[in-house]
Amino acid sequence: MFRPLSILILLSALLFSAPHYTVRLAVFKHNSNLKKGLSKFPPALRKTVRTYKIGRKTFVHTLPTKNKRLLKKILPAYRKHFRDAYISKTTLR
């Protein structure tokens, strides 16, 4: 009885942990460059951008989503301002 139950729990965890994707936009050392870069974005795109800081660097990315097709469609809009933007898998914490 224990073995089938443990396999069922493992499979359900794998099903519910679908990968999330995000667009990695840029990394900045200076906040003035970050503000200048983000000010060029249309308001609709600006709402999807999130930042986090590690040490002296500020990382800029979009909100995570499971819909990779949607990110592929809007990636050119991000690349107009950040030409090195790319789609990446991410883990949610």
PyMOL Python script that loads the backbone (N, CA, C, O; Angstrom):
from pymol import cmd

cmd.read_pdbstr("""\
ATOM      1  N   MET A   1       0.813  -1.195   0.000  1.00  0.00           N
ATOM      2  CA  MET A   1       0.000   0.000   0.000  1.00  0.00           C
ATOM      3  C   MET A   1       0.853   1.254   0.000  1.00  0.00           C
ATOM      4  O   MET A   1       0.504   2.246  -0.640  1.00  0.00           O
ATOM      5  N   PHE A   2       1.944   1.216   0.698  1.00  0.00           N
ATOM      6  CA  PHE A   2       2.794   2.405   0.790  1.00  0.00           C
ATOM      7  C   PHE A   2       3.416   2.776  -0.550  1.00  0.00           C
ATOM      8  O   PHE A   2       3.516   3.961  -0.870  1.00  0.00           O
ATOM      9  N   ARG A   3       3.825   1.818  -1.318  1.00  0.00           N
ATOM     10  CA  ARG A   3       4.508   2.098  -2.579  1.00  0.00           C
ATOM     11  C   ARG A   3       3.604   2.796  -3.606  1.00  0.00           C
ATOM     12  O   ARG A   3       4.025   3.818  -4.149  1.00  0.00           O
ATOM     13  N   PRO A   4       2.403   2.316  -3.905  1.00  0.00           N
ATOM     14  CA  PRO A   4       1.548   3.023  -4.863  1.00  0.00           C
ATOM     15  C   PRO A   4       1.187   4.429  -4.394  1.00  0.00           C
ATOM     16  O   PRO A   4       1.070   5.343  -5.211  1.00  0.00           O
ATOM     17  N   LEU A   5       1.014   4.607  -3.105  1.00  0.00           N
ATOM     18  CA  LEU A   5       0.687   5.923  -2.580  1.00  0.00           C
ATOM     19  C   LEU A   5       1.846   6.895  -2.795  1.00  0.00           C
ATOM     20  O   LEU A   5       1.632   8.041  -3.189  1.00  0.00           O
ATOM     21  N   SER A   6       3.052   6.446  -2.542  1.00  0.00           N
ATOM     22  CA  SER A   6       4.216   7.327  -2.721  1.00  0.00           C
ATOM     23  C   SER A   6       4.426   7.667  -4.196  1.00  0.00           C
ATOM     24  O   SER A   6       4.825   8.788  -4.514  1.00  0.00           O
ATOM     25  N   ILE A   7       4.168   6.739  -5.084  1.00  0.00           N
ATOM     26  CA  ILE A   7       4.288   7.015  -6.521  1.00  0.00           C
ATOM     27  C   ILE A   7       3.229   8.019  -6.952  1.00  0.00           C
ATOM     28  O   ILE A   7       3.513   8.916  -7.747  1.00  0.00           O
ATOM     29  N   LEU A   8       2.026   7.878  -6.442  1.00  0.00           N
ATOM     30  CA  LEU A   8       0.950   8.819  -6.752  1.00  0.00           C
ATOM     31  C   LEU A   8       1.295  10.232  -6.272  1.00  0.00           C
ATOM     32  O   LEU A   8       1.059  11.201  -6.993  1.00  0.00           O
ATOM     33  N   ILE A   9       1.839  10.353  -5.086  1.00  0.00           N
ATOM     34  CA  ILE A   9       2.230  11.663  -4.551  1.00  0.00           C
ATOM     35  C   ILE A   9       3.340  12.271  -5.396  1.00  0.00           C
ATOM     36  O   ILE A   9       3.305  13.467  -5.686  1.00  0.00           O
ATOM     37  N   LEU A  10       4.304  11.487  -5.789  1.00  0.00           N
ATOM     38  CA  LEU A  10       5.406  11.974  -6.619  1.00  0.00           C
ATOM     39  C   LEU A  10       4.907  12.457  -7.977  1.00  0.00           C
ATOM     40  O   LEU A  10       5.325  13.514  -8.448  1.00  0.00           O
ATOM     41  N   LEU A  11       4.028  11.703  -8.601  1.00  0.00           N
ATOM     42  CA  LEU A  11       3.491  12.101  -9.907  1.00  0.00           C
ATOM     43  C   LEU A  11       2.635  13.356  -9.806  1.00  0.00           C
ATOM     44  O   LEU A  11       2.698  14.213 -10.687  1.00  0.00           O
ATOM     45  N   SER A  12       1.849  13.479  -8.769  1.00  0.00           N
ATOM     46  CA  SER A  12       1.026  14.683  -8.628  1.00  0.00           C
ATOM     47  C   SER A  12       1.896  15.911  -8.403  1.00  0.00           C
ATOM     48  O   SER A  12       1.563  16.994  -8.884  1.00  0.00           O
ATOM     49  N   ALA A  13       2.980  15.771  -7.697  1.00  0.00           N
ATOM     50  CA  ALA A  13       3.894  16.900  -7.495  1.00  0.00           C
ATOM     51  C   ALA A  13       4.525  17.317  -8.815  1.00  0.00           C
ATOM     52  O   ALA A  13       4.704  18.509  -9.065  1.00  0.00           O
ATOM     53  N   LEU A  14       4.857  16.367  -9.646  1.00  0.00           N
ATOM     54  CA  LEU A  14       5.445  16.689 -10.952  1.00  0.00           C
ATOM     55  C   LEU A  14       4.432  17.381 -11.862  1.00  0.00           C
ATOM     56  O   LEU A  14       4.793  18.280 -12.621  1.00  0.00           O
ATOM     57  N   LEU A  15       3.185  16.972 -11.790  1.00  0.00           N
ATOM     58  CA  LEU A  15       2.161  17.585 -12.625  1.00  0.00           C
ATOM     59  C   LEU A  15       1.892  19.031 -12.228  1.00  0.00           C
ATOM     60  O   LEU A  15       1.675  19.883 -13.090  1.00  0.00           O
ATOM     61  N   PHE A  16       1.905  19.308 -10.944  1.00  0.00           N
ATOM     62  CA  PHE A  16       1.594  20.657 -10.477  1.00  0.00           C
ATOM     63  C   PHE A  16       2.792  21.600 -10.523  1.00  0.00           C
ATOM     64  O   PHE A  16       2.632  22.807 -10.334  1.00  0.00           O
ATOM     65  N   SER A  17       3.961  21.082 -10.764  1.00  0.00           N
ATOM     66  CA  SER A  17       5.145  21.938 -10.808  1.00  0.00           C
ATOM     67  C   SER A  17       5.569  22.188 -12.254  1.00  0.00           C
ATOM     68  O   SER A  17       6.724  21.957 -12.612  1.00  0.00           O
ATOM     69  N   ALA A  18       4.650  22.652 -13.071  1.00  0.00           N
ATOM     70  CA  ALA A  18       4.952  22.984 -14.457  1.00  0.00           C
ATOM     71  C   ALA A  18       5.947  24.143 -14.487  1.00  0.00           C
ATOM     72  O   ALA A  18       5.920  25.009 -13.612  1.00  0.00           O
ATOM     73  N   PRO A  19       6.814  24.159 -15.479  1.00  0.00           N
ATOM     74  CA  PRO A  19       7.831  25.218 -15.520  1.00  0.00           C
ATOM     75  C   PRO A  19       7.216  26.584 -15.787  1.00  0.00           C
ATOM     76  O   PRO A  19       6.209  26.705 -16.485  1.00  0.00           O
ATOM     77  N   HIS A  20       7.823  27.581 -15.232  1.00  0.00           N
ATOM     78  CA  HIS A  20       7.449  28.964 -15.477  1.00  0.00           C
ATOM     79  C   HIS A  20       8.541  29.604 -16.322  1.00  0.00           C
ATOM     80  O   HIS A  20       9.709  29.222 -16.246  1.00  0.00           O
ATOM     81  N   TYR A  21       8.145  30.578 -17.124  1.00  0.00           N
ATOM     82  CA  TYR A  21       9.085  31.263 -18.002  1.00  0.00           C
ATOM     83  C   TYR A  21       9.026  32.760 -17.738  1.00  0.00           C
ATOM     84  O   TYR A  21       8.004  33.291 -17.304  1.00  0.00           O
ATOM     85  N   THR A  22      10.122  33.415 -18.002  1.00  0.00           N
ATOM     86  CA  THR A  22      10.210  34.853 -17.863  1.00  0.00           C
ATOM     87  C   THR A  22      11.127  35.393 -18.955  1.00  0.00           C
ATOM     88  O   THR A  22      11.932  34.651 -19.516  1.00  0.00           O
ATOM     89  N   VAL A  23      11.006  36.662 -19.251  1.00  0.00           N
ATOM     90  CA  VAL A  23      11.925  37.302 -20.194  1.00  0.00           C
ATOM     91  C   VAL A  23      12.973  38.030 -19.364  1.00  0.00           C
ATOM     92  O   VAL A  23      12.654  38.928 -18.585  1.00  0.00           O
ATOM     93  N   ARG A  24      14.211  37.633 -19.541  1.00  0.00           N
ATOM     94  CA  ARG A  24      15.324  38.306 -18.865  1.00  0.00           C
ATOM     95  C   ARG A  24      15.695  39.506 -19.728  1.00  0.00           C
ATOM     96  O   ARG A  24      16.062  39.343 -20.891  1.00  0.00           O
ATOM     97  N   LEU A  25      15.603  40.687 -19.177  1.00  0.00           N
ATOM     98  CA  LEU A  25      15.799  41.898 -19.953  1.00  0.00           C
ATOM     99  C   LEU A  25      17.214  42.444 -19.850  1.00  0.00           C
ATOM    100  O   LEU A  25      17.871  42.651 -20.869  1.00  0.00           O
ATOM    101  N   ALA A  26      17.690  42.679 -18.638  1.00  0.00           N
ATOM    102  CA  ALA A  26      18.991  43.322 -18.499  1.00  0.00           C
ATOM    103  C   ALA A  26      19.496  43.212 -17.065  1.00  0.00           C
ATOM    104  O   ALA A  26      18.776  42.805 -16.153  1.00  0.00           O
ATOM    105  N   VAL A  27      20.758  43.590 -16.904  1.00  0.00           N
ATOM    106  CA  VAL A  27      21.386  43.719 -15.597  1.00  0.00           C
ATOM    107  C   VAL A  27      22.043  45.094 -15.560  1.00  0.00           C
ATOM    108  O   VAL A  27      22.768  45.473 -16.480  1.00  0.00           O
ATOM    109  N   PHE A  28      21.783  45.834 -14.488  1.00  0.00           N
ATOM    110  CA  PHE A  28      22.313  47.197 -14.362  1.00  0.00           C
ATOM    111  C   PHE A  28      23.154  47.339 -13.106  1.00  0.00           C
ATOM    112  O   PHE A  28      22.865  46.731 -12.075  1.00  0.00           O
ATOM    113  N   LYS A  29      24.205  48.154 -13.207  1.00  0.00           N
ATOM    114  CA  LYS A  29      24.982  48.532 -12.028  1.00  0.00           C
ATOM    115  C   LYS A  29      24.459  49.826 -11.425  1.00  0.00           C
ATOM    116  O   LYS A  29      24.495  50.011 -10.209  1.00  0.00           O
ATOM    117  N   HIS A  30      23.974  50.723 -12.279  1.00  0.00           N
ATOM    118  CA  HIS A  30      23.545  52.041 -11.823  1.00  0.00           C
ATOM    119  C   HIS A  30      22.038  52.206 -12.016  1.00  0.00           C
ATOM    120  O   HIS A  30      21.506  51.909 -13.086  1.00  0.00           O
ATOM    121  N   ASN A  31      21.370  52.671 -10.995  1.00  0.00           N
ATOM    122  CA  ASN A  31      19.916  52.841 -11.060  1.00  0.00           C
ATOM    123  C   ASN A  31      19.499  53.901 -12.071  1.00  0.00           C
ATOM    124  O   ASN A  31      18.393  53.832 -12.607  1.00  0.00           O
ATOM    125  N   SER A  32      20.356  54.876 -12.343  1.00  0.00           N
ATOM    126  CA  SER A  32      19.993  55.905 -13.316  1.00  0.00           C
ATOM    127  C   SER A  32      19.825  55.292 -14.707  1.00  0.00           C
ATOM    128  O   SER A  32      18.921  55.679 -15.447  1.00  0.00           O
ATOM    129  N   ASN A  33      20.683  54.343 -15.065  1.00  0.00           N
ATOM    130  CA  ASN A  33      20.551  53.657 -16.359  1.00  0.00           C
ATOM    131  C   ASN A  33      19.299  52.796 -16.393  1.00  0.00           C
ATOM    132  O   ASN A  33      18.643  52.685 -17.428  1.00  0.00           O
ATOM    133  N   LEU A  34      18.973  52.196 -15.279  1.00  0.00           N
ATOM    134  CA  LEU A  34      17.765  51.374 -15.177  1.00  0.00           C
ATOM    135  C   LEU A  34      16.526  52.233 -15.401  1.00  0.00           C
ATOM    136  O   LEU A  34      15.657  51.874 -16.195  1.00  0.00           O
ATOM    137  N   LYS A  35      16.442  53.355 -14.713  1.00  0.00           N
ATOM    138  CA  LYS A  35      15.282  54.244 -14.856  1.00  0.00           C
ATOM    139  C   LYS A  35      15.169  54.776 -16.274  1.00  0.00           C
ATOM    140  O   LYS A  35      14.069  54.884 -16.815  1.00  0.00           O
ATOM    141  N   LYS A  36      16.297  55.107 -16.874  1.00  0.00           N
ATOM    142  CA  LYS A  36      16.301  55.613 -18.248  1.00  0.00           C
ATOM    143  C   LYS A  36      15.809  54.545 -19.223  1.00  0.00           C
ATOM    144  O   LYS A  36      15.039  54.846 -20.135  1.00  0.00           O
ATOM    145  N   GLY A  37      16.246  53.313 -19.037  1.00  0.00           N
ATOM    146  CA  GLY A  37      15.825  52.223 -19.912  1.00  0.00           C
ATOM    147  C   GLY A  37      14.352  51.897 -19.770  1.00  0.00           C
ATOM    148  O   GLY A  37      13.667  51.659 -20.765  1.00  0.00           O
ATOM    149  N   LEU A  38      13.862  51.885 -18.545  1.00  0.00           N
ATOM    150  CA  LEU A  38      12.458  51.549 -18.318  1.00  0.00           C
ATOM    151  C   LEU A  38      11.514  52.682 -18.703  1.00  0.00           C
ATOM    152  O   LEU A  38      10.345  52.436 -18.998  1.00  0.00           O
ATOM    153  N   SER A  39      11.999  53.905 -18.704  1.00  0.00           N
ATOM    154  CA  SER A  39      11.129  55.030 -19.066  1.00  0.00           C
ATOM    155  C   SER A  39      10.736  54.990 -20.543  1.00  0.00           C
ATOM    156  O   SER A  39       9.752  55.617 -20.935  1.00  0.00           O
ATOM    157  N   LYS A  40      11.483  54.271 -21.354  1.00  0.00           N
ATOM    158  CA  LYS A  40      11.179  54.154 -22.784  1.00  0.00           C
ATOM    159  C   LYS A  40      10.057  53.160 -23.055  1.00  0.00           C
ATOM    160  O   LYS A  40       9.473  53.164 -24.139  1.00  0.00           O
ATOM    161  N   PHE A  41       9.753  52.312 -22.081  1.00  0.00           N
ATOM    162  CA  PHE A  41       8.715  51.296 -22.255  1.00  0.00           C
ATOM    163  C   PHE A  41       7.330  51.921 -22.263  1.00  0.00           C
ATOM    164  O   PHE A  41       7.090  52.898 -21.554  1.00  0.00           O
ATOM    165  N   PRO A  42       6.408  51.367 -23.064  1.00  0.00           N
ATOM    166  CA  PRO A  42       5.002  51.768 -22.945  1.00  0.00           C
ATOM    167  C   PRO A  42       4.468  51.332 -21.571  1.00  0.00           C
ATOM    168  O   PRO A  42       4.962  50.359 -21.001  1.00  0.00           O
ATOM    169  N   PRO A  43       3.482  52.030 -21.046  1.00  0.00           N
ATOM    170  CA  PRO A  43       2.965  51.692 -19.702  1.00  0.00           C
ATOM    171  C   PRO A  43       2.507  50.242 -19.549  1.00  0.00           C
ATOM    172  O   PRO A  43       2.675  49.653 -18.480  1.00  0.00           O
ATOM    173  N   ALA A  44       1.938  49.666 -20.590  1.00  0.00           N
ATOM    174  CA  ALA A  44       1.455  48.276 -20.491  1.00  0.00           C
ATOM    175  C   ALA A  44       2.617  47.309 -20.274  1.00  0.00           C
ATOM    176  O   ALA A  44       2.495  46.360 -19.499  1.00  0.00           O
ATOM    177  N   LEU A  45       3.736  47.539 -20.946  1.00  0.00           N
ATOM    178  CA  LEU A  45       4.898  46.670 -20.759  1.00  0.00           C
ATOM    179  C   LEU A  45       5.598  46.961 -19.440  1.00  0.00           C
ATOM    180  O   LEU A  45       6.134  46.051 -18.808  1.00  0.00           O
ATOM    181  N   ARG A  46       5.597  48.199 -19.028  1.00  0.00           N
ATOM    182  CA  ARG A  46       6.273  48.588 -17.790  1.00  0.00           C
ATOM    183  C   ARG A  46       5.649  47.894 -16.586  1.00  0.00           C
ATOM    184  O   ARG A  46       6.339  47.610 -15.607  1.00  0.00           O
ATOM    185  N   LYS A  47       4.347  47.619 -16.652  1.00  0.00           N
ATOM    186  CA  LYS A  47       3.663  46.951 -15.540  1.00  0.00           C
ATOM    187  C   LYS A  47       4.112  45.503 -15.374  1.00  0.00           C
ATOM    188  O   LYS A  47       3.966  44.935 -14.291  1.00  0.00           O
ATOM    189  N   THR A  48       4.651  44.904 -16.419  1.00  0.00           N
ATOM    190  CA  THR A  48       5.054  43.496 -16.356  1.00  0.00           C
ATOM    191  C   THR A  48       6.496  43.319 -15.918  1.00  0.00           C
ATOM    192  O   THR A  48       6.951  42.186 -15.756  1.00  0.00           O
ATOM    193  N   VAL A  49       7.221  44.400 -15.724  1.00  0.00           N
ATOM    194  CA  VAL A  49       8.649  44.331 -15.410  1.00  0.00           C
ATOM    195  C   VAL A  49       8.858  44.316 -13.898  1.00  0.00           C
ATOM    196  O   VAL A  49       8.239  45.086 -13.164  1.00  0.00           O
ATOM    197  N   ARG A  50       9.736  43.431 -13.449  1.00  0.00           N
ATOM    198  CA  ARG A  50      10.113  43.331 -12.042  1.00  0.00           C
ATOM    199  C   ARG A  50      11.633  43.396 -11.937  1.00  0.00           C
ATOM    200  O   ARG A  50      12.350  42.997 -12.855  1.00  0.00           O
ATOM    201  N   THR A  51      12.111  43.902 -10.810  1.00  0.00           N
ATOM    202  CA  THR A  51      13.550  43.988 -10.582  1.00  0.00           C
ATOM    203  C   THR A  51      13.885  43.336  -9.246  1.00  0.00           C
ATOM    204  O   THR A  51      13.049  43.264  -8.345  1.00  0.00           O
ATOM    205  N   TYR A  52      15.107  42.870  -9.135  1.00  0.00           N
ATOM    206  CA  TYR A  52      15.621  42.417  -7.847  1.00  0.00           C
ATOM    207  C   TYR A  52      17.110  42.686  -7.828  1.00  0.00           C
ATOM    208  O   TYR A  52      17.763  42.719  -8.871  1.00  0.00           O
ATOM    209  N   LYS A  53      17.631  42.874  -6.650  1.00  0.00           N
ATOM    210  CA  LYS A  53      19.016  43.284  -6.495  1.00  0.00           C
ATOM    211  C   LYS A  53      19.813  42.187  -5.802  1.00  0.00           C
ATOM    212  O   LYS A  53      19.383  41.619  -4.798  1.00  0.00           O
ATOM    213  N   ILE A  54      20.981  41.905  -6.361  1.00  0.00           N
ATOM    214  CA  ILE A  54      21.932  40.996  -5.736  1.00  0.00           C
ATOM    215  C   ILE A  54      23.269  41.731  -5.719  1.00  0.00           C
ATOM    216  O   ILE A  54      23.870  41.986  -6.763  1.00  0.00           O
ATOM    217  N   GLY A  55      23.710  42.058  -4.535  1.00  0.00           N
ATOM    218  CA  GLY A  55      24.936  42.841  -4.414  1.00  0.00           C
ATOM    219  C   GLY A  55      24.725  44.225  -4.994  1.00  0.00           C
ATOM    220  O   GLY A  55      23.793  44.928  -4.605  1.00  0.00           O
ATOM    221  N   ARG A  56      25.585  44.623  -5.923  1.00  0.00           N
ATOM    222  CA  ARG A  56      25.477  45.942  -6.555  1.00  0.00           C
ATOM    223  C   ARG A  56      24.699  45.899  -7.871  1.00  0.00           C
ATOM    224  O   ARG A  56      24.440  46.943  -8.469  1.00  0.00           O
ATOM    225  N   LYS A  57      24.332  44.722  -8.317  1.00  0.00           N
ATOM    226  CA  LYS A  57      23.656  44.586  -9.608  1.00  0.00           C
ATOM    227  C   LYS A  57      22.142  44.479  -9.434  1.00  0.00           C
ATOM    228  O   LYS A  57      21.648  43.838  -8.507  1.00  0.00           O
ATOM    229  N   THR A  58      21.424  45.124 -10.351  1.00  0.00           N
ATOM    230  CA  THR A  58      19.969  45.050 -10.383  1.00  0.00           C
ATOM    231  C   THR A  58      19.555  44.254 -11.614  1.00  0.00           C
ATOM    232  O   THR A  58      19.904  44.618 -12.737  1.00  0.00           O
ATOM    233  N   PHE A  59      18.820  43.180 -11.409  1.00  0.00           N
ATOM    234  CA  PHE A  59      18.367  42.304 -12.486  1.00  0.00           C
ATOM    235  C   PHE A  59      16.948  42.689 -12.868  1.00  0.00           C
ATOM    236  O   PHE A  59      16.105  42.922 -12.002  1.00  0.00           O
ATOM    237  N   VAL A  60      16.689  42.753 -14.163  1.00  0.00           N
ATOM    238  CA  VAL A  60      15.383  43.162 -14.669  1.00  0.00           C
ATOM    239  C   VAL A  60      14.786  42.006 -15.470  1.00  0.00           C
ATOM    240  O   VAL A  60      15.431  41.469 -16.369  1.00  0.00           O
ATOM    241  N   HIS A  61      13.563  41.629 -15.142  1.00  0.00           N
ATOM    242  CA  HIS A  61      12.879  40.534 -15.832  1.00  0.00           C
ATOM    243  C   HIS A  61      11.382  40.797 -15.827  1.00  0.00           C
ATOM    244  O   HIS A  61      10.913  41.729 -15.173  1.00  0.00           O
ATOM    245  N   THR A  62      10.633  39.978 -16.555  1.00  0.00           N
ATOM    246  CA  THR A  62       9.183  40.106 -16.584  1.00  0.00           C
ATOM    247  C   THR A  62       8.563  39.197 -15.524  1.00  0.00           C
ATOM    248  O   THR A  62       9.247  38.382 -14.903  1.00  0.00           O
ATOM    249  N   LEU A  63       7.275  39.353 -15.336  1.00  0.00           N
ATOM    250  CA  LEU A  63       6.549  38.467 -14.428  1.00  0.00           C
ATOM    251  C   LEU A  63       6.612  37.040 -14.957  1.00  0.00           C
ATOM    252  O   LEU A  63       6.524  36.839 -16.169  1.00  0.00           O
ATOM    253  N   PRO A  64       6.762  36.046 -14.091  1.00  0.00           N
ATOM    254  CA  PRO A  64       6.791  34.660 -14.559  1.00  0.00           C
ATOM    255  C   PRO A  64       5.416  34.204 -15.029  1.00  0.00           C
ATOM    256  O   PRO A  64       4.390  34.600 -14.476  1.00  0.00           O
ATOM    257  N   THR A  65       5.417  33.360 -16.067  1.00  0.00           N
ATOM    258  CA  THR A  65       4.185  32.805 -16.604  1.00  0.00           C
ATOM    259  C   THR A  65       4.449  31.397 -17.121  1.00  0.00           C
ATOM    260  O   THR A  65       5.585  31.043 -17.438  1.00  0.00           O
ATOM    261  N   LYS A  66       3.396  30.604 -17.201  1.00  0.00           N
ATOM    262  CA  LYS A  66       3.519  29.262 -17.774  1.00  0.00           C
ATOM    263  C   LYS A  66       3.352  29.294 -19.290  1.00  0.00           C
ATOM    264  O   LYS A  66       3.667  28.318 -19.971  1.00  0.00           O
ATOM    265  N   ASN A  67       2.859  30.408 -19.818  1.00  0.00           N
ATOM    266  CA  ASN A  67       2.534  30.534 -21.234  1.00  0.00           C
ATOM    267  C   ASN A  67       3.748  31.029 -22.032  1.00  0.00           C
ATOM    268  O   ASN A  67       3.934  32.234 -22.204  1.00  0.00           O
ATOM    269  N   LYS A  68       4.558  30.108 -22.508  1.00  0.00           N
ATOM    270  CA  LYS A  68       5.759  30.474 -23.251  1.00  0.00           C
ATOM    271  C   LYS A  68       5.408  31.076 -24.619  1.00  0.00           C
ATOM    272  O   LYS A  68       6.139  31.926 -25.128  1.00  0.00           O
ATOM    273  N   ARG A  69       4.299  30.640 -25.210  1.00  0.00           N
ATOM    274  CA  ARG A  69       3.877  31.192 -26.505  1.00  0.00           C
ATOM    275  C   ARG A  69       3.599  32.685 -26.417  1.00  0.00           C
ATOM    276  O   ARG A  69       3.954  33.443 -27.319  1.00  0.00           O
ATOM    277  N   LEU A  70       2.976  33.097 -25.350  1.00  0.00           N
ATOM    278  CA  LEU A  70       2.701  34.518 -25.144  1.00  0.00           C
ATOM    279  C   LEU A  70       4.005  35.308 -25.056  1.00  0.00           C
ATOM    280  O   LEU A  70       4.122  36.384 -25.643  1.00  0.00           O
ATOM    281  N   LEU A  71       4.966  34.786 -24.338  1.00  0.00           N
ATOM    282  CA  LEU A  71       6.256  35.472 -24.224  1.00  0.00           C
ATOM    283  C   LEU A  71       6.961  35.574 -25.575  1.00  0.00           C
ATOM    284  O   LEU A  71       7.616  36.574 -25.868  1.00  0.00           O
ATOM    285  N   LYS A  72       6.820  34.528 -26.395  1.00  0.00           N
ATOM    286  CA  LYS A  72       7.433  34.576 -27.726  1.00  0.00           C
ATOM    287  C   LYS A  72       6.806  35.667 -28.587  1.00  0.00           C
ATOM    288  O   LYS A  72       7.485  36.291 -29.402  1.00  0.00           O
ATOM    289  N   LYS A  73       5.504  35.894 -28.401  1.00  0.00           N
ATOM    290  CA  LYS A  73       4.816  36.933 -29.172  1.00  0.00           C
ATOM    291  C   LYS A  73       5.245  38.334 -28.762  1.00  0.00           C
ATOM    292  O   LYS A  73       5.397  39.209 -29.614  1.00  0.00           O
ATOM    293  N   ILE A  74       5.440  38.555 -27.466  1.00  0.00           N
ATOM    294  CA  ILE A  74       5.768  39.906 -27.018  1.00  0.00           C
ATOM    295  C   ILE A  74       7.272  40.152 -26.869  1.00  0.00           C
ATOM    296  O   ILE A  74       7.684  41.267 -26.551  1.00  0.00           O
ATOM    297  N   LEU A  75       8.081  39.141 -27.091  1.00  0.00           N
ATOM    298  CA  LEU A  75       9.536  39.307 -27.006  1.00  0.00           C
ATOM    299  C   LEU A  75      10.061  40.408 -27.932  1.00  0.00           C
ATOM    300  O   LEU A  75      10.925  41.172 -27.503  1.00  0.00           O
ATOM    301  N   PRO A  76       9.587  40.531 -29.178  1.00  0.00           N
ATOM    302  CA  PRO A  76      10.077  41.633 -30.029  1.00  0.00           C
ATOM    303  C   PRO A  76       9.821  43.017 -29.438  1.00  0.00           C
ATOM    304  O   PRO A  76      10.618  43.931 -29.650  1.00  0.00           O
ATOM    305  N   ALA A  77       8.733  43.187 -28.707  1.00  0.00           N
ATOM    306  CA  ALA A  77       8.452  44.483 -28.081  1.00  0.00           C
ATOM    307  C   ALA A  77       9.498  44.805 -27.009  1.00  0.00           C
ATOM    308  O   ALA A  77       9.912  45.956 -26.871  1.00  0.00           O
ATOM    309  N   TYR A  78       9.921  43.795 -26.255  1.00  0.00           N
ATOM    310  CA  TYR A  78      10.969  44.006 -25.258  1.00  0.00           C
ATOM    311  C   TYR A  78      12.320  44.249 -25.933  1.00  0.00           C
ATOM    312  O   TYR A  78      13.129  45.043 -25.453  1.00  0.00           O
ATOM    313  N   ARG A  79      12.551  43.566 -27.036  1.00  0.00           N
ATOM    314  CA  ARG A  79      13.838  43.702 -27.728  1.00  0.00           C
ATOM    315  C   ARG A  79      14.020  45.057 -28.412  1.00  0.00           C
ATOM    316  O   ARG A  79      15.141  45.418 -28.771  1.00  0.00           O
ATOM    317  N   LYS A  80      12.955  45.796 -28.595  1.00  0.00           N
ATOM    318  CA  LYS A  80      13.099  47.142 -29.138  1.00  0.00           C
ATOM    319  C   LYS A  80      13.917  48.016 -28.195  1.00  0.00           C
ATOM    320  O   LYS A  80      14.629  48.919 -28.634  1.00  0.00           O
ATOM    321  N   HIS A  81      13.813  47.744 -26.905  1.00  0.00           N
ATOM    322  CA  HIS A  81      14.500  48.553 -25.901  1.00  0.00           C
ATOM    323  C   HIS A  81      15.698  47.837 -25.284  1.00  0.00           C
ATOM    324  O   HIS A  81      16.685  48.473 -24.913  1.00  0.00           O
ATOM    325  N   PHE A  82      15.608  46.526 -25.176  1.00  0.00           N
ATOM    326  CA  PHE A  82      16.707  45.718 -24.643  1.00  0.00           C
ATOM    327  C   PHE A  82      16.996  44.609 -25.650  1.00  0.00           C
ATOM    328  O   PHE A  82      16.357  43.558 -25.616  1.00  0.00           O
ATOM    329  N   ARG A  83      17.938  44.835 -26.527  1.00  0.00           N
ATOM    330  CA  ARG A  83      18.157  43.921 -27.655  1.00  0.00           C
ATOM    331  C   ARG A  83      18.639  42.535 -27.242  1.00  0.00           C
ATOM    332  O   ARG A  83      18.523  41.590 -28.021  1.00  0.00           O
ATOM    333  N   ASP A  84      19.169  42.399 -26.047  1.00  0.00           N
ATOM    334  CA  ASP A  84      19.661  41.100 -25.583  1.00  0.00           C
ATOM    335  C   ASP A  84      18.621  40.314 -24.783  1.00  0.00           C
ATOM    336  O   ASP A  84      18.960  39.293 -24.184  1.00  0.00           O
ATOM    337  N   ALA A  85      17.386  40.756 -24.758  1.00  0.00           N
ATOM    338  CA  ALA A  85      16.342  40.085 -23.982  1.00  0.00           C
ATOM    339  C   ALA A  85      16.134  38.660 -24.501  1.00  0.00           C
ATOM    340  O   ALA A  85      16.196  38.408 -25.705  1.00  0.00           O
ATOM    341  N   TYR A  86      15.889  37.744 -23.580  1.00  0.00           N
ATOM    342  CA  TYR A  86      15.658  36.345 -23.963  1.00  0.00           C
ATOM    343  C   TYR A  86      14.716  35.676 -22.973  1.00  0.00           C
ATOM    344  O   TYR A  86      14.560  36.125 -21.837  1.00  0.00           O
ATOM    345  N   ILE A  87      14.094  34.599 -23.424  1.00  0.00           N
ATOM    346  CA  ILE A  87      13.163  33.828 -22.578  1.00  0.00           C
ATOM    347  C   ILE A  87      13.949  32.806 -21.803  1.00  0.00           C
ATOM    348  O   ILE A  87      14.835  32.140 -22.339  1.00  0.00           O
ATOM    349  N   SER A  88      13.616  32.688 -20.529  1.00  0.00           N
ATOM    350  CA  SER A  88      14.342  31.785 -19.645  1.00  0.00           C
ATOM    351  C   SER A  88      13.370  31.047 -18.739  1.00  0.00           C
ATOM    352  O   SER A  88      12.324  31.587 -18.377  1.00  0.00           O
ATOM    353  N   LYS A  89      13.709  29.813 -18.370  1.00  0.00           N
ATOM    354  CA  LYS A  89      12.938  29.094 -17.360  1.00  0.00           C
ATOM    355  C   LYS A  89      13.291  29.679 -16.006  1.00  0.00           C
ATOM    356  O   LYS A  89      14.418  30.117 -15.777  1.00  0.00           O
ATOM    357  N   THR A  90      12.332  29.680 -15.131  1.00  0.00           N
ATOM    358  CA  THR A  90      12.572  30.216 -13.799  1.00  0.00           C
ATOM    359  C   THR A  90      11.915  29.328 -12.757  1.00  0.00           C
ATOM    360  O   THR A  90      10.969  28.600 -13.058  1.00  0.00           O
ATOM    361  N   THR A  91      12.411  29.390 -11.550  1.00  0.00           N
ATOM    362  CA  THR A  91      11.793  28.664 -10.443  1.00  0.00           C
ATOM    363  C   THR A  91      11.144  29.673  -9.529  1.00  0.00           C
ATOM    364  O   THR A  91      11.722  30.718  -9.231  1.00  0.00           O
ATOM    365  N   LEU A  92       9.953  29.365  -9.090  1.00  0.00           N
ATOM    366  CA  LEU A  92       9.231  30.251  -8.184  1.00  0.00           C
ATOM    367  C   LEU A  92       9.566  29.882  -6.750  1.00  0.00           C
ATOM    368  O   LEU A  92       9.663  28.704  -6.408  1.00  0.00           O
ATOM    369  N   ARG A  93       9.740  30.886  -5.922  1.00  0.00           N
ATOM    370  CA  ARG A  93      10.044  30.652  -4.518  1.00  0.00           C
ATOM    371  C   ARG A  93       8.976  31.214  -3.645  1.00  0.00           C
ATOM    372  O   ARG A  93       9.061  31.111  -2.421  1.00  0.00           O
TER     373      ARG A  93
END
""", "prot")
cmd.dss("prot")
cmd.show_as("cartoon", "prot")
cmd.util.cbc("prot")
cmd.orient("prot")
